Amino acid sequence: MKIRKLRIDITMEKGGHKLHTIVSWVRHRDIHLLTVGRYTYTSDQRFEAMHSPHAEDWTLRIRYAQRKDSGTYECQISTTPPIGHSVYLNIVDGVCMNASVNVNVSYNFKENVEGN
């Protein structure tokens, strides 16, 4: 069975707060920035970041995944402080051993109130 599309999903739990965050995907093998937000920064057109406005889900999609795509991928979230989460993708003979990786990232907010 050949893989046509591979997805790495991340869901951000925000506890009712509206966030303005940017998610970036980095491939560790060559420290290559793949995407920032929905923009793709690699010349390899098989990679695509997917995100719907007002949704909490971000997805890195790899079309026609190959053995050379195996390795560690990191999702970086532009919060303060920044959050990163790595997943290892293992593709053997055109078959992904973990075709859909779901990552759930939760973070807490601390309100900063300054007195006069």
C-alpha positions in Angstrom: 0.0 0.0 0.0 1.5 3.3 -1.1 0.8 6.5 0.8 -0.8 9.3 -1.2 -1.1 11.8 1.7 0.4 11.9 5.1 -0.9 14.2 7.9 0.6 15.4 11.1 -2.1 17.2 13.1 -1.8 19.5 16.1 -4.7 20.7 18.1 -4.3 23.7 20.4 -6.5 23.8 23.5 -6.9 27.4 24.5 -9.4 27.3 27.3 -11.9 29.8 25.9 -9.2 32.5 25.1 -8.8 33.9 21.6 -5.2 33.4 20.4 -3.2 34.9 17.6 -0.6 32.3 17.1 1.5 31.2 14.2 2.5 27.5 13.8 5.7 26.6 12.0 6.9 23.2 10.9 10.6 22.3 10.9 12.2 19.1 9.6 15.1 18.3 11.9 17.2 16.2 9.5 18.4 19.3 7.7 17.0 21.9 10.0 14.7 23.0 7.2 11.9 25.4 7.8 9.0 23.9 5.9 6.1 26.2 6.7 5.1 29.3 8.7 1.4 29.7 9.2 -0.1 28.6 5.9 2.9 29.7 3.8 5.2 27.0 2.5 9.0 27.9 2.6 10.3 24.7 1.0 10.7 24.2 -2.8 9.4 20.6 -2.2 5.7 21.1 -3.2 4.7 17.8 -1.4 4.7 19.8 1.9 1.7 21.9 2.8 0.4 23.5 6.0 -3.3 23.4 6.4 -5.4 25.5 8.8 -8.9 26.9 8.8 -9.5 30.4 10.2 -10.9 30.4 13.7 -10.0 26.7 14.2 -7.5 25.3 16.6 -6.2 22.6 14.3 -3.0 22.8 12.2 -1.9 20.1 9.9 1.4 19.4 8.0 0.5 17.4 4.9 3.1 15.4 3.0 2.0 14.2 -0.4 3.5 11.0 -1.8 5.5 10.3 1.4 8.8 8.5 0.8 11.3 6.7 3.0 13.6 9.8 2.9 10.8 11.7 4.7 11.3 9.6 7.8 12.7 11.6 10.7 11.8 14.1 13.4 9.4 17.0 12.6 8.8 19.8 15.0 5.7 22.0 15.4 6.6 25.4 16.8 3.9 27.6 18.2 4.4 31.3 18.5 3.3 31.8 22.1 5.1 33.5 24.9 7.1 31.5 25.8 7.3 29.6 22.6 6.1 26.0 22.5 7.6 23.2 20.4 6.6 19.6 20.0 8.5 17.0 18.1 7.1 13.8 16.4 9.1 11.0 14.8 7.8 9.9 11.4 8.8 6.4 10.3 8.2 5.4 6.7 9.2 1.9 5.6 9.0 0.8 1.9 6.4 3.5 1.1 4.2 2.6 4.1 4.1 4.9 7.0 4.1 3.2 10.4 2.2 6.2 11.9 0.2 7.7 9.0 -1.6 10.3 11.2 0.0 11.7 14.2 -2.3 13.7 16.4 -0.6 16.1 18.8 -2.7 17.9 21.5 -1.0 20.9 23.0 -2.5 22.6 26.0 -1.3 25.7 27.6 -2.4 28.0 30.4 -2.8 31.7 30.5 -1.7 34.1 33.3 -3.2 37.5 33.1 -0.8 40.3 33.5 -2.4 43.2 35.3 -0.4 46.3 36.0 -1.4 48.7 38.8 -1.1 52.5 38.7 
